Amino acid sequence: MELNKQISQHNYYLFLWHAVFLALAINFMDMDTIIPAMMLDAGGVLPVIFPFLGGWIITEFGFTKFFVLFMLIIFSSFYFICKIDCQK
């Protein structure tokens, strides 16, 4: 297999992706660091996972289906907020 510019560029992007993912994984190993503590205080793991999941949904199904899913999540959060306020 010949190494051309396109393959080299693809390998470079994969290397950067791996480096970022590894840096985040190492950072999240220690719960005393600021980023995991902020993420868990901000709503758990969903704010961390949703951008990655959203990117995959956009590339696989298109922006329209992602937007519909996003709006369903937003409206369901309004329902649960109202349900919490009503129980008081």
N, C-alpha and C positions, 0 to 999 in steps of 0.2 A: 504494500500500500504506500503510495507516494504522499508525502506531506506537502500539501499545497496551502495557500493562504486561507482558504475557507475552512479547512480542517484545523489549521493552527488557531484561527480565530474562535472556532467552536470549542476547542480544548481550553483556550484562555478563559472564555466565559464560564465553562464548567468549573475551572479551577477557582475563579472568583466566587462562584456560587457556593462551592464547597468551603472556601475560606470563611465566608460570611456565616454559613450555617454552623461551622465548627466553632467560630468565635461566639456565636449566640449560645450554642450548646455548652461551651465551657463557662460562659457567664451565668447560665441558668443552673449550673450544678451547685453553686453556692447560694443558698437562700438569703445570705446576709448582704448580698450586693443590692444596689438600688433598683436596677431594672426589674428583676423578678418580684421584688417587694411592691413596686409601683403597679406592675401588671396584675398581681393578685389583689391588690387593694382596689384597682379600677374595675374589677368585674370578673376575675378569674382568668381562665385560659382562653376564653372565646375571643377577646380583643387581640390576642396574639395569633390565633389560628385563622380567624376570618379573613384577613388580607391575603394569606396564602391560598385559602380555599376560594376566595373571590376571584383571584387571578386565574385559577384553574377553571372555574365555572365560566369566566368570560372567554377564555381561549377555546373551551370545548363546546359551549352552547350559545355563546354570543352575549352581548351586553344587555339585550332586552330581558332575557330570562334571569340574568343576574339582578337586574334592577327590580324585577317582580319579586324575587326571593328576598332582596334587601328590604323592600317596602313591607312584605309580609312580616319580617322580623321586627321592623319598627312598629307596625300596628299591633303586633302581639305584645310588644313591650308596653304599649299604652294600656292594653287590656290588663296586664298583670300589675301595672302601677295603680290603676283604678281599683283593682281587686284588693291591693294592700291598703289603700286609703279607705276603702269601704269597711274593712274589718276593724278599724279603730273605733 
